[in-house]
Amino acid sequence: MALNLDNVMDRGGRRLIDLLDYCVRSAQMDPVFLFLVREYRAAATTPKAVALYESFCQPQALARLSVHEALPPYNLLIDADMRRLITSPAPARPTLAPREMLDAIAAQVAAKSSAIRRIRRDYRVRRSPTENLPDGRMNEAQRHFVDRVWEPLVRPRLTSAGFWRMATIA
C-alpha cells in the first residue's frame, strides 16, 4: 500500500518523526523540505526563509533538492525574493517573511520528485527508519551525509532558525 505522505505530515507524531529520520538517513531531502515548508507557513520568519533557501535551494546548498528546474540557476524567482529579503537594511529588515515565498518550489517538489514517488511506494510505516533502508543499514554515502553534512551543518542551521523539531532527526 502506498504511503499517504500528506496524511503522515498532517497527523505528526511518531510516524512523522520516523519518516523524517528515514529521509535524512537515506539522504533524500525532498520530503524534509516539504515538511519544513509546512512549518515555515505556520510561522514565516526571515531566518526560517533564509535557512530553507541556503540549506535546500541555492546552487551550493548542502541538502539541495532533486528538482533542479525549480531552483537557481534555472528558476531565478526565489533568488530575487531572497535578495530583497536579505539585502534590506538591518533595522528595516522584515522579521516576517511572505508565507507563500517557497510554495512554488514546494509544489514542484511534490509533483516532480522521484524521491517523493519512491518513498510513497516503498516506505513502510510499520518498519523503523533503519529497517526501511536497503539491507537495514546506511551505506557509506548515506553515513557520510548524516555524519559530515546533516549533523554538523544542516541540522544546526535549521534549528537555530527556529525549526525546533529538526533537533531530534537523525
C-alpha positions in Angstrom: 0.0 0.0 0.0 1.3 3.4 -0.9 2.2 5.9 1.8 0.0 8.9 2.1 2.7 11.4 2.7 0.3 14.3 3.3 -1.6 12.3 5.9 1.6 11.4 7.8 2.7 15.1 7.8 -0.8 16.3 8.8 -1.0 13.9 11.7 2.5 14.3 13.0 3.6 12.2 15.9 6.0 9.2 15.9 5.2 8.2 12.3 6.3 11.6 11.1 9.5 11.7 13.2 10.3 8.2 11.9 9.7 9.2 8.3 11.9 12.3 8.6 14.6 10.3 10.3 14.5 7.8 7.4 14.7 10.6 4.8 17.8 12.0 6.5 19.4 8.6 6.9 18.7 7.9 3.2 19.8 11.4 2.2 16.5 12.2 0.5 15.9 15.8 1.3 12.8 16.5 -0.8 10.3 15.2 1.9 12.2 17.0 4.6 11.9 20.2 2.7 8.1 19.7 2.2 7.7 19.2 5.9 9.8 22.3 6.7 7.8 24.5 4.2 4.6 23.5 6.1 6.3 24.5 9.4 7.5 27.7 7.7 4.0 28.6 6.5 2.7 28.3 10.1 5.2 30.9 11.3 7.0 32.6 8.4 10.1 34.5 9.6 13.1 35.8 7.7 15.6 33.5 9.5 13.5 30.5 8.5 13.2 31.6 4.9 16.9 32.2 4.7 17.7 28.8 6.3 15.5 26.9 3.9 16.9 28.7 0.9 20.6 28.3 2.0 20.1 24.6 3.0 18.0 23.3 0.2 17.7 25.8 -2.8 20.8 27.8 -3.6 23.2 26.2 -6.1 25.8 25.2 -3.4 23.2 24.1 -0.9 24.4 21.1 1.2 21.0 19.4 1.2 20.0 20.6 -2.3 16.6 19.4 -3.6 16.5 17.0 -6.5 14.0 19.0 -8.6 16.7 21.2 -10.2 14.4 23.0 -12.7 12.6 24.6 -9.7 15.9 26.1 -8.3 18.5 28.6 -9.3 20.1 28.9 -11.8 17.1 27.5 -13.8 14.5 29.4 -11.8 15.7 32.8 -10.6 12.4 33.9 -8.9 13.4 32.6 -5.4 16.8 34.2 -5.8 15.3 37.6 -6.4 12.9 37.2 -3.5 15.7 36.2 -1.2 18.0 39.0 -2.3 15.2 41.5 -1.5 14.7 39.9 1.9 18.4 39.6 2.8 19.6 43.0 1.5 17.1 45.1 3.3 18.9 47.3 5.8 19.1 45.6 9.2 16.8 48.0 11.0 14.2 47.8 8.2 14.7 44.0 7.5 11.3 42.3 8.0 11.2 39.7 10.7 8.2 38.2 9.0 8.7 36.8 5.5 5.9 36.2 3.0 4.3 32.8 3.8 4.0 31.9 0.1 7.6 32.6 -0.7 8.5 28.9 -1.0 5.2 27.5 -2.2 6.1 27.3 -5.9 9.2 25.3 -5.2 7.3 23.0 -2.7 4.6 22.4 -5.4 7.2 21.4 -8.0 9.0 19.1 -5.5 5.7 17.4 -4.5 4.7 16.9 -8.2 8.1 16.0 -9.8 10.4 14.5 -7.2 11.4 10.9 -7.8 12.4 10.7 -4.1 8.8 11.5 -3.1 7.4 8.9 -5.5 9.9 6.3 -4.2 9.0 7.0 -0.6 5.3 6.8 -1.3 5.8 3.5 -3.0 8.4 1.8 -0.8 8.4 3.3 2.7 6.6 1.1 5.3 5.3 2.9 8.5 5.4 -0.4 10.5 9.2 -0.6 10.0 11.8 1.6 11.8 13.7 4.2 9.8 16.7 1.9 9.7 14.6 -1.2 8.7 13.3 0.8 5.7 16.9 1.3 4.4 18.1 -1.3 1.8 19.7 -4.1 3.8 18.6 -2.4 7.0 21.6 -0.1 7.2 23.1 3.0 5.8 25.6 2.8 3.0 28.9 4.8 3.1 27.4 7.8 1.2 24.4 8.0 3.5 26.6 7.7 6.6 28.8 10.4 5.2 25.8 12.7 4.6 24.5 12.2 8.2 27.8 12.4 10.0 29.5 15.1 7.9 26.7 17.2 6.5 23.4 16.8 8.3 24.5 16.7 11.9 27.3 19.3 12.0 26.0 21.7 9.3 22.4 21.5 8.1 20.6 20.5 11.3 22.1 23.2 13.5 21.3 25.8 10.8 17.7 24.7 10.7 17.2 24.5 14.4 18.9 27.9 15.0 16.4 29.4 12.5 13.5 28.1 14.6 12.8 24.6 13.1 13.0 23.0 16.6 11.7 19.6 15.5 14.8 19.0 13.4 16.9 18.7 16.6 15.8 15.1 17.1 16.1 14.0 13.5 19.0 11.5 12.7 
